[in-house]
Amino acid sequence: MEKTHSINYGTYVLVWLGLVALTTLTVAIAGLNLYSLTIIVAMAIATTKSLLVANYFMHVKSDSRVFKVFIVVCIVIFLTMIILTFFDLIFRYPAK
């Protein structure tokens, strides 16, 4: 038996407004000088936006647990590859 999910249009509009607000916040933060916090704040906002898109517009929120586990495994593998690449760059070109 397949479960059906229904999200009303009001939820989609609220999520879209949230995405617009977060995009505006990203642009506003880019104009400020937060020094080392700039990238952390920008990545936190981008992560929040991607979670909103995945959960509501891609309907991951209502998918099965197995599918969610596969998504998490893919993200962990991707982040591991990115981190290993940056470590390689750090040790290949040391600071003078």
MOSUL-V926383 format. One record per pair of residues at least 12 apart in sequence whose ideal C-beta (glycine too) atoms are under 7 Angstrom apart, sorted by the first residue. I is the first residue (numbers start at 1). J is the second residue. If there is no record, write none. Layout:
I,J + I,J
//
This chain:
5,59 + 5,62 + 7,56 + 11,56 + 12,56 + 15,52 + 15,56 + 18,52 + 19,49 + 19,52 + 22,45 + 22,48 + 22,49 + 25,45 + 26,42 + 26,45 + 29,41 + 29,42
//
